[in-house]
Amino acid sequence: MAGFRLEVPRAALVITDPQVDFLSPRGLAWRLVGESVERNHTVDLAKRLRGAGVSQVVLAGMSANLCVEPHLRALLESGFEVAVVEDATAAAALDEGDGYQAALVNFRYIADALWSTDEALRQI
């Protein structure tokens, strides 16, 4: 993780949203937003980033274990370098476990970098 250095001209800040719930007919909110998604020709994130010449992503948003982590994995699998901003995300804590802590473990294993907001601002 220590070797990741942001190159601003080829970087993007991505704030996640519950992508499947909003952008897929399988999603819980599709009946509410599906018509708009189709009408506005909303597209896959990686395609839009590649089209803009982006190869590095600074990633934050909600929810750490249910949205940020799947986006992280998808971006990595698509060949992007990804830094997660650990204090710009959170998750539900249930009796069964803390979603934020679970996500942090995985972020440490798979992200190219895990930054605080202060570090992300320094890099940008």
DSSP file (Angstrom, degrees, kcal/mol; ACC not computed):
  #  RESIDUE AA STRUCTURE BP1 BP2  ACC     N-H-->O    O-->H-N    N-H-->O    O-->H-N    TCO  KAPPA ALPHA  PHI   PSI    X-CA   Y-CA   Z-CA
    1    1 A M    >         0   0    0      0, 0.0     3,-1.4     0, 0.0   111,-0.0   0.000 360.0 360.0 360.0 -32.0    0.0    0.0    0.0
    2    2 A A  T 3   +     0   0    0      1,-0.3   111,-0.1   111,-0.1   110,-0.0   0.747 360.0  59.9 -64.2 -23.7    2.8    2.4    0.8
    3    3 A G  T 3  S+     0   0    0    109,-0.1     2,-0.3     2,-0.0    -1,-0.3   0.554  74.4 111.4 -84.2  -7.9    3.9    2.6   -2.9
    4    4 A F    <   -     0   0    0     -3,-1.4     2,-0.4   108,-0.4    79,-0.0  -0.524  43.2-179.0 -72.0 125.1    0.6    3.9   -4.3
    5    5 A R        -     0   0    0     -2,-0.3     2,-0.2   108,-0.0    -2,-0.0  -0.990  25.0-126.5-128.2 123.2    1.0    7.5   -5.6
    6    6 A L        -     0   0    0     -2,-0.4     2,-0.7     1,-0.1     5,-0.1  -0.480  12.6-159.5 -71.3 132.0   -1.9    9.3   -7.1
    7    7 A E    >   -     0   0    0     -2,-0.2     3,-2.2     1,-0.1    49,-0.1  -0.889  10.5-157.4-110.5  95.8   -1.4   10.8  -10.6
    8    8 A V  G >  S+     0   0    0     -2,-0.7     3,-1.8     1,-0.3    -1,-0.1   0.777  84.0  61.0 -50.7 -41.5   -4.2   13.4  -10.6
    9    9 A P  G 3  S+     0   0    0      0, 0.0    -1,-0.3     0, 0.0    -3,-0.0   0.774 115.2  35.5 -61.3 -22.5   -4.5   13.7  -14.4
   10   10 A R  G <  S+     0   0    0     -3,-2.2    45,-2.7    44,-0.1    46,-2.0   0.082 105.3  94.3-115.3  24.8   -5.5   10.1  -14.7
   11   11 A A  E <   -a   56   0A   0     -3,-1.8     2,-0.3    43,-0.2    46,-0.2  -0.795  48.0-168.9-118.0 157.3   -7.5    9.9  -11.4
   12   12 A A  E     -a   57   0A   0     44,-1.5    46,-2.8    -2,-0.3     2,-0.6  -0.990  21.8-130.1-140.5 148.3  -11.1   10.2  -10.4
   13   13 A L  E     -a   58   0A   0     -2,-0.3     2,-0.5    44,-0.2    46,-0.2  -0.896  27.5-167.9 -95.5 123.6  -12.9   10.5   -7.1
   14   14 A V  E     -a   59   0A   0     44,-3.0    46,-2.1    -2,-0.6     2,-0.6  -0.966   9.8-166.9-118.0 122.8  -15.8    8.0   -7.0
   15   15 A I  E     -a   60   0A   0     -2,-0.5    46,-0.3    44,-0.2    44,-0.1  -0.946  27.2-131.3-106.8 118.3  -18.5    8.2   -4.3
   16   16 A T  E     -a   61   0A   0     44,-2.8    46,-0.8    -2,-0.6    52,-0.1  -0.227  23.4-174.3 -75.8 158.3  -20.4    5.0   -4.3
   17   17 A D        -     0   0    0     50,-0.1     2,-2.4    44,-0.1     3,-0.2  -0.910  53.4 -78.9-136.6 160.2  -24.1    4.5   -4.2
   18   18 A P     >  -     0   0    0      0, 0.0     4,-1.5     0, 0.0     5,-0.3  -0.396  57.9-177.4 -64.7  82.7  -26.0    1.2   -3.9
   19   19 A Q  H  > S+     0   0    0     -2,-2.4     4,-3.5     1,-0.2     3,-0.4   0.884  72.9  44.3 -56.6 -50.9  -25.3    0.4   -7.6
   20   20 A V  H  > S+     0   0    0      1,-0.2     4,-1.2     2,-0.2     7,-0.4   0.915 111.5  54.2 -64.6 -41.3  -27.2   -2.9   -7.9
   21   21 A D  H  4 S+     0   0    0      6,-0.2     8,-1.6     1,-0.2     9,-0.3   0.802 124.0  25.9 -62.8 -27.6  -30.2   -1.6   -6.0
   22   22 A F  H  < S+     0   0    0     -4,-1.5    -2,-0.2    -3,-0.4    -1,-0.2   0.732 126.6  40.7-106.8 -27.7  -30.6    1.4   -8.3
   23   23 A L  H  < S+     0   0    0     -4,-3.5    -3,-0.2    -5,-0.3    -2,-0.2   0.332 102.9  67.7-109.7   7.4  -29.0    0.3  -11.6
   24   24 A S  S >< S-     0   0    0     -4,-1.2     3,-2.2    -5,-0.2     6,-0.3  -0.978  74.1-131.3-130.2 140.4  -30.2   -3.2  -12.1
   25   25 A P  T 3  S+     0   0    0      0, 0.0     6,-0.1     0, 0.0    -1,-0.1   0.723 112.3  60.6 -57.8 -18.9  -33.7   -4.7  -12.7
   26   26 A R  T 3  S+     0   0    0     -6,-0.1    -5,-0.1     4,-0.1    -6,-0.1   0.643  87.3 106.7 -78.4 -15.0  -32.8   -7.1   -9.8
   27   27 A G  S X  S-     0   0    0     -3,-2.2     3,-0.8    -7,-0.4     4,-0.3  -0.213  77.9-124.2 -72.6 154.8  -32.4   -4.1   -7.4
   28   28 A L  T 3  S+     0   0    0      1,-0.2     3,-0.3     2,-0.1    -6,-0.1   0.806 110.9  42.9 -64.6 -32.0  -34.8   -3.1   -4.7
   29   29 A A  T >> S+     0   0    0     -8,-1.6     4,-2.0     1,-0.2     3,-1.7   0.424  81.9 103.4 -96.4   1.1  -35.3    0.4   -6.0
   30   30 A W  H <> S+     0   0    0     -3,-0.8     4,-3.4    -9,-0.3     5,-0.3   0.869  76.2  57.2 -55.3 -39.9  -35.6   -0.5   -9.7
   31   31 A R  H 34 S+     0   0    0     -4,-0.3    -1,-0.3    -3,-0.3     4,-0.2   0.778 113.6  41.5 -63.7 -23.4  -39.3   -0.1   -9.8
   32   32 A L  H <4 S+     0   0    0     -3,-1.7    -1,-0.2    -4,-0.1    -2,-0.2   0.800 133.2  17.3 -90.3 -32.6  -38.8    3.5   -8.6
   33   33 A V  H  X S+     0   0    0     -4,-2.0     4,-2.5     2,-0.1     3,-0.4   0.537  94.4  95.9-119.1 -10.4  -35.8    4.5  -10.7
   34   34 A G  H  X S+     0   0    0     -4,-3.4     4,-2.5    -5,-0.4     5,-0.2   0.872  85.2  52.1 -54.8 -44.1  -35.6    2.0  -13.6
   35   35 A E  H  > S+     0   0    0     -5,-0.3     4,-2.7     1,-0.2    -1,-0.2   0.908 112.2  46.7 -60.0 -42.1  -37.5    4.1  -16.1
   36   36 A S  H  > S+     0   0    0     -3,-0.4     4,-2.6     2,-0.2    -2,-0.2   0.908 110.0  53.1 -66.9 -42.1  -35.2    7.0  -15.4
   37   37 A V  H  <>S+     0   0    0     -4,-2.5     5,-2.2     1,-0.2     4,-0.3   0.930 114.7  41.9 -58.2 -45.9  -32.1    4.9  -15.6
   38   38 A E  H ><5S+     0   0    0     -4,-2.5     3,-1.0    -5,-0.2    -2,-0.2   0.919 114.4  50.5 -69.0 -43.5  -33.2    3.6  -19.0
   39   39 A R  H 3<5S+     0   0    0     -4,-2.7    -2,-0.2     1,-0.2    -1,-0.2   0.867 115.0  43.4 -62.6 -37.9  -34.4    7.0  -20.3
   40   40 A N  T 3<5S-     0   0    0     -4,-2.6    -1,-0.2    -5,-0.2    -2,-0.2   0.399 106.5-126.4 -90.8   2.7  -31.1    8.7  -19.3
   41   41 A H  T < 5 -     0   0    0     -3,-1.0    -3,-0.2    -4,-0.3    -4,-0.1   0.890  33.4-166.1  53.7  43.7  -29.0    5.8  -20.7
   42   42 A T      < -     0   0    0     -5,-2.2     2,-0.2    -6,-0.2    -1,-0.2  -0.420  11.7-158.5 -61.2 134.9  -27.2    5.4  -17.4
   43   43 A V        -     0   0    0      1,-0.1     2,-0.1    -2,-0.1    -1,-0.1  -0.655  23.5 -73.6-120.2 169.4  -24.0    3.2  -18.0
   44   44 A D     >  -     0   0    0     -2,-0.2     4,-1.5     1,-0.1     3,-0.2  -0.350  41.8-127.2 -57.3 134.5  -21.5    1.0  -16.2
   45   45 A L  H  > S+     0   0    0      1,-0.2     4,-2.4     2,-0.2     5,-0.2   0.901 104.4  52.9 -57.2 -50.4  -18.9    2.9  -14.1
   46   46 A A  H  > S+     0   0    0      1,-0.2     4,-2.8     2,-0.2     5,-0.2   0.876 107.0  53.1 -58.0 -40.8  -15.8    1.4  -15.6
   47   47 A K  H  > S+     0   0    0      1,-0.2     4,-2.1     2,-0.2    -1,-0.2   0.921 110.5  46.4 -61.8 -44.2  -16.8    2.2  -19.1
   48   48 A R  H  X S+     0   0    0     -4,-1.5     4,-1.0     2,-0.2    -2,-0.2   0.910 113.8  48.2 -66.0 -42.7  -17.4    5.9  -18.2
   49   49 A L  H ><>S+     0   0    0     -4,-2.4     5,-2.4     2,-0.2     3,-0.8   0.935 111.1  49.8 -63.9 -46.6  -14.0    6.1  -16.3
   50   50 A R  H ><5S+     0   0    0     -4,-2.8     3,-1.9     1,-0.3    -1,-0.2   0.902 106.7  56.3 -58.6 -41.4  -12.1    4.5  -19.2
   51   51 A G  H 3<5S+     0   0    0     -4,-2.1    -1,-0.3     1,-0.3    -2,-0.2   0.768 106.5  50.7 -62.2 -25.3  -13.7    6.9  -21.6
   52   52 A A  T <<5S-     0   0    0     -4,-1.0    -1,-0.3    -3,-0.8    -2,-0.2   0.342 120.7-108.3 -93.6   5.3  -12.4    9.8  -19.6
   53   53 A G  T < 5 +     0   0    0     -3,-1.9     2,-0.3     1,-0.2    -3,-0.2   0.703  66.9 152.6  78.3  19.4   -8.8    8.4  -19.5
   54   54 A V      < +     0   0    0     -5,-2.4    -1,-0.2    -6,-0.1   -43,-0.2  -0.652  17.6 157.7 -86.9 136.7   -9.0    7.4  -15.8
   55   55 A S        +     0   0    0    -45,-2.7    26,-2.4    -2,-0.3     2,-0.4   0.384  63.8  59.3-131.5  -5.9   -6.9    4.5  -14.5
   56   56 A Q  E     -ab  11  81A   0    -46,-2.0   -44,-1.5    24,-0.2     2,-0.4  -0.973  63.7-165.6-126.1 142.3   -6.8    5.4  -10.8
   57   57 A V  E     -ab  12  82A   0     24,-2.8    26,-2.7    -2,-0.4     2,-0.6  -0.989  17.0-154.7-131.2 134.8   -9.7    5.8   -8.4
   58   58 A V  E     -ab  13  83A   0    -46,-2.8   -44,-3.0    -2,-0.4     2,-0.4  -0.957  31.7-159.2-101.2 119.0  -10.1    7.4   -5.0
   59   59 A L  E     +ab  14  84A   0     24,-3.1    26,-2.7    -2,-0.6     2,-0.3  -0.858  26.1 138.2-115.3 133.3  -13.1    5.5   -3.6
   60   60 A A  E     +a   15   0A   0    -46,-2.1   -44,-2.8    -2,-0.4     2,-0.3  -0.906  20.5  90.4-152.9 177.1  -15.4    6.5   -0.7
   61   61 A G  E     -ab  16  89A   0     27,-2.2    29,-0.5    -2,-0.3     2,-0.3  -0.772  60.5  -8.0 126.9-168.1  -19.1    6.5    0.1
   62   62 A M  E    S+ b   0  90A   0    -46,-0.8    29,-0.1    -2,-0.3    -2,-0.1  -0.789 101.0  19.1-110.5 153.6  -21.8    4.3    1.7
   63   63 A S     >> -     0   0    0     27,-0.6     4,-3.3    -2,-0.3     5,-1.9   0.722  58.9-158.2-100.1 138.6  -22.0    1.5    2.7
   64   64 A A  I  4>S+     0   0    0     26,-3.2     5,-2.1     1,-0.3    27,-0.2   0.849  92.4  27.8 -47.9 -52.4  -18.5    0.1    3.4
   65   65 A N  I  45S+     0   0    0      3,-0.2    -1,-0.3     1,-0.1    26,-0.1   0.692 129.2  39.0 -88.4 -18.7  -19.2   -3.6    3.2
   66   66 A L  I  45S+     0   0    0     -3,-0.4    -2,-0.2     3,-0.1    -1,-0.1   0.694 133.9   7.5-106.1 -21.4  -22.2   -3.5    0.9
   67   67 A C  I  X5S+     0   0    0     -4,-3.3     4,-2.0    -6,-0.1    -3,-0.2   0.674 125.0  49.0-126.2 -49.2  -21.4   -0.9   -1.7
   68   68 A V  I  ><S+     0   0    0     -5,-1.9     4,-2.8     1,-0.2    -4,-0.2   0.949 112.4  48.9 -64.4 -48.4  -17.8    0.4   -1.4
   69   69 A E  H  ><S+     0   0    0     -5,-2.1     4,-2.6    -6,-0.4     5,-0.2   0.923 111.2  48.2 -62.0 -45.5  -16.2   -3.1   -1.2
   70   70 A P  H  > S+     0   0    0      0, 0.0     4,-2.5     0, 0.0    -1,-0.2   0.903 113.2  48.9 -61.5 -37.8  -18.1   -4.5   -4.3
   71   71 A H  H  X S+     0   0    0     -4,-2.0     4,-2.9     2,-0.2     5,-0.2   0.922 109.9  52.6 -63.7 -42.7  -17.1   -1.3   -6.2
   72   72 A L  H  X S+     0   0    0     -4,-2.8     4,-2.6     1,-0.2     5,-0.2   0.948 111.5  45.6 -55.8 -50.8  -13.5   -1.8   -5.1
   73   73 A R  H  X S+     0   0    0     -4,-2.6     4,-2.6     1,-0.2    -1,-0.2   0.916 113.7  48.6 -61.2 -44.7  -13.5   -5.4   -6.3
   74   74 A A  H  X S+     0   0    0     -4,-2.5     4,-1.2     2,-0.2    -1,-0.2   0.909 112.7  48.1 -64.1 -42.1  -15.1   -4.5   -9.6
   75   75 A L  H  <>S+     0   0    0     -4,-2.9     5,-2.4     2,-0.2     3,-0.3   0.924 112.8  48.0 -64.6 -44.0  -12.7   -1.6  -10.3
   76   76 A L  H ><5S+     0   0    0     -4,-2.6     3,-1.8    -5,-0.2    -2,-0.2   0.917 110.1  51.8 -61.7 -43.7   -9.7   -3.8   -9.4
   77   77 A E  H 3<5S+     0   0    0     -4,-2.6    -1,-0.2     1,-0.3    -2,-0.2   0.749 106.5  55.6 -65.5 -22.8  -10.9   -6.6  -11.6
   78   78 A S  T 3<5S-     0   0    0     -4,-1.2    -1,-0.3    -3,-0.3    -2,-0.2   0.371 125.8-101.7 -90.4   4.0  -11.2   -4.0  -14.4
   79   79 A G  T < 5S+     0   0    0     -3,-1.8    -3,-0.2     1,-0.3     2,-0.2   0.542  74.4 138.9  93.5   7.7   -7.6   -3.0  -14.0
   80   80 A F      < -     0   0    0     -5,-2.4     2,-0.4    -6,-0.2    -1,-0.3  -0.532  52.7-127.2 -81.6 151.2   -7.9    0.2  -12.1
   81   81 A E  E     -b   56   0A   0    -26,-2.4   -24,-2.8    -2,-0.2     2,-0.4  -0.847  35.1-162.2 -90.1 135.9   -5.6    1.2   -9.2
   82   82 A V  E     -b   57   0A   0     -2,-0.4    30,-2.0   -26,-0.2    31,-1.2  -0.978  21.8-170.7-133.3 130.5   -7.8    2.1   -6.2
   83   83 A A  E     -bc  58 113A   0    -26,-2.7   -24,-3.1    -2,-0.4     2,-0.4  -0.977  18.6-149.3-111.3 128.0   -7.3    3.9   -2.9
   84   84 A V  E     -bc  59 114A   0     29,-2.5    31,-2.9    -2,-0.5     2,-1.0  -0.819   9.3-138.3 -97.8 135.8  -10.1    3.7   -0.4
   85   85 A V  E >   - c   0 115A   0    -26,-2.7     3,-1.7    -2,-0.4   -24,-0.3  -0.815  17.7-165.0 -94.9 102.4  -10.7    6.6    1.9
   86   86 A E  E >  S+     0   0A   0     29,-2.5     3,-0.6    -2,-1.0    30,-0.2   0.766  83.0  47.8 -66.3 -29.9  -11.4    4.8    5.2
   87   87 A D  E 3  S+     0   0A   0     28,-0.5    -1,-0.3     1,-0.2    29,-0.1   0.223 101.1  67.8 -97.4  17.1  -12.9    7.7    7.2
   88   88 A A  E <  S+     0   0A   0     -3,-1.7   -27,-2.2   -29,-0.1     2,-0.3  -0.054  99.4  54.3-118.9  28.7  -15.2    8.7    4.3
   89   89 A T  E <   +b   61   0A   0     -3,-0.6     2,-0.3   -29,-0.2   -27,-0.2  -0.962  56.4 174.8-150.9 164.9  -17.3    5.5    4.6
   90   90 A A  E     -b   62   0A   0    -29,-0.5   -26,-3.2    -2,-0.3   -27,-0.6  -0.923   8.7-159.5-158.3 176.4  -19.3    3.7    7.3
   91   91 A A        -     0   0    0     -2,-0.3     9,-0.2   -28,-0.2     2,-0.1  -0.979  33.4 -75.9-160.0 166.7  -21.5    0.6    7.6
   92   92 A A        -     0   0    0     -2,-0.3     7,-2.5     7,-0.1     2,-0.5  -0.386  34.4-148.4 -68.5 144.5  -24.2   -0.9    9.8
   93   93 A A  E     +D   98   0B   0      5,-0.2     5,-0.3     6,-0.1     2,-0.2  -0.976  24.1 175.3-115.2 118.2  -23.1   -2.6   13.0
   94   94 A L  E >   -D   97   0B   0      3,-2.9     3,-1.3    -2,-0.5     0, 0.0  -0.649  48.7 -98.4-114.2 171.3  -25.4   -5.5   14.0
   95   95 A D  T 3  S+     0   0    0      1,-0.3     3,-0.1    -2,-0.2    -1,-0.1   0.843 124.2  56.6 -56.8 -32.6  -25.3   -8.0   16.8
   96   96 A E  T 3  S-     0   0    0      1,-0.3     2,-0.3     0, 0.0    -1,-0.3   0.668 125.9 -54.0 -75.6 -16.9  -23.7  -10.4   14.3
   97   97 A G  E <   -D   94   0B   0     -3,-1.3    -3,-2.9     4,-0.0     2,-0.7  -0.856  54.6 -79.8 156.8 167.5  -20.9   -8.1   13.5
   98   98 A D  E  >  -D   93   0B   0     -2,-0.3     4,-2.2    -5,-0.3    -5,-0.2  -0.861  27.7-159.7-100.3 112.4  -19.7   -4.6   12.4
   99   99 A G  H  > S+     0   0    0     -7,-2.5     4,-2.1    -2,-0.7    -1,-0.2   0.833  91.0  54.3 -61.5 -34.8  -19.9   -4.2    8.7
  100  100 A Y  H  > S+     0   0    0     -8,-0.3     4,-2.4    -9,-0.2    -1,-0.2   0.937 109.5  46.0 -65.9 -47.5  -17.4   -1.3    8.7
  101  101 A Q  H  > S+     0   0    0      1,-0.2     4,-1.8     2,-0.2    -2,-0.2   0.892 112.2  51.9 -63.9 -39.1  -14.7   -3.3   10.5
  102  102 A A  H  X S+     0   0    0     -4,-2.2     4,-1.6     1,-0.2    -1,-0.2   0.916 110.9  47.9 -62.7 -42.4  -15.2   -6.3    8.2
  103  103 A A  H  X S+     0   0    0     -4,-2.1     4,-3.1     1,-0.2    -2,-0.2   0.898 106.4  57.2 -65.7 -40.5  -14.8   -4.1    5.2
  104  104 A L  H  X S+     0   0    0     -4,-2.4     4,-2.4     1,-0.2    -1,-0.2   0.888 103.6  53.9 -58.7 -39.4  -11.6   -2.5    6.6
  105  105 A V  H  X S+     0   0    0     -4,-1.8     4,-1.3     1,-0.2    -1,-0.2   0.948 113.2  42.5 -59.1 -47.9  -10.0   -5.9    6.9
  106  106 A N  H  X S+     0   0    0     -4,-1.6     4,-2.5     1,-0.2     5,-0.4   0.880 109.9  56.7 -68.9 -37.4  -10.8   -6.6    3.2
  107  107 A F  H  X S+     0   0    0     -4,-3.1     4,-2.3     1,-0.2    -1,-0.2   0.927 106.2  51.6 -56.9 -43.8   -9.7   -3.1    2.1
  108  108 A R  H  < S+     0   0    0     -4,-2.4    -1,-0.2     1,-0.2    -2,-0.2   0.844 113.4  45.1 -63.1 -33.0   -6.3   -3.7    3.7
  109  109 A Y  H  < S+     0   0    0     -4,-1.3    -1,-0.2    -5,-0.2    -2,-0.2   0.874 128.6  18.7 -77.1 -38.1   -6.0   -6.9    1.8
  110  110 A I  H  < S+     0   0    0     -4,-2.5    -3,-0.2     3,-0.0    -2,-0.2   0.714  95.4  93.2-116.5 -21.6   -7.1   -5.8   -1.6
  111  111 A A     <  -     0   0    0     -4,-2.3   -28,-0.2    -5,-0.4     3,-0.1  -0.368  69.6-131.6 -72.1 154.1   -7.0   -2.0   -2.1
  112  112 A D  S    S+     0   0    0    -30,-2.0  -108,-0.4     1,-0.3     2,-0.3   0.782  91.5   0.5 -71.8 -27.3   -3.9   -0.4   -3.6
  113  113 A A  E     -c   83   0A   0    -31,-1.2   -29,-2.5  -110,-0.1     2,-0.5  -0.981  57.3-150.3-157.7 152.1   -4.0    2.1   -0.7
  114  114 A L  E     +c   84   0A   0     -2,-0.3     2,-0.3   -31,-0.2   -29,-0.2  -0.962  32.8 177.2-126.8 110.5   -6.1    2.8    2.4
  115  115 A W  E     -c   85   0A   0    -31,-2.9   -29,-2.5    -2,-0.5   -28,-0.5  -0.741  29.7-126.6-116.2 157.4   -6.1    6.5    3.2
  116  116 A S     >  -     0   0    0     -2,-0.3     4,-2.4   -31,-0.2     5,-0.2  -0.500  42.0-103.2 -83.4 168.1   -7.6    9.0    5.6
  117  117 A T  H  > S+     0   0    0      1,-0.2     4,-2.6     2,-0.2     5,-0.2   0.905 124.4  55.7 -60.3 -40.3   -9.4   12.0    4.2
  118  118 A D  H  > S+     0   0    0      1,-0.2     4,-2.1     2,-0.2    -1,-0.2   0.916 108.6  46.8 -58.7 -43.8   -6.3   14.1    5.1
  119  119 A E  H  > S+     0   0    0      2,-0.2     4,-2.4     1,-0.2    -1,-0.2   0.912 110.6  52.0 -65.3 -42.0   -4.1   11.8    3.1
  120  120 A A  H  X S+     0   0    0     -4,-2.4     4,-2.3     1,-0.2    -2,-0.2   0.915 109.9  49.4 -60.3 -42.4   -6.4   11.8    0.1
  121  121 A L  H  < S+     0   0    0     -4,-2.6    -1,-0.2     1,-0.2    -2,-0.2   0.889 109.8  51.3 -64.2 -39.5   -6.5   15.6    0.2
  122  122 A R  H  < S+     0   0    0     -4,-2.1    -1,-0.2    -5,-0.2    -2,-0.2   0.910 112.0  47.1 -62.6 -41.3   -2.7   15.7    0.3
  123  123 A Q  H  <        0   0    0     -4,-2.4  -115,-0.3     1,-0.3    -2,-0.2   0.876 360.0 360.0 -68.2 -37.7   -2.5   13.3   -2.7
  124  124 A I     <        0   0    0     -4,-2.3    -1,-0.3    -5,-0.2    -2,-0.2   0.485 360.0 360.0 -73.6 360.0   -5.1   15.3   -4.7
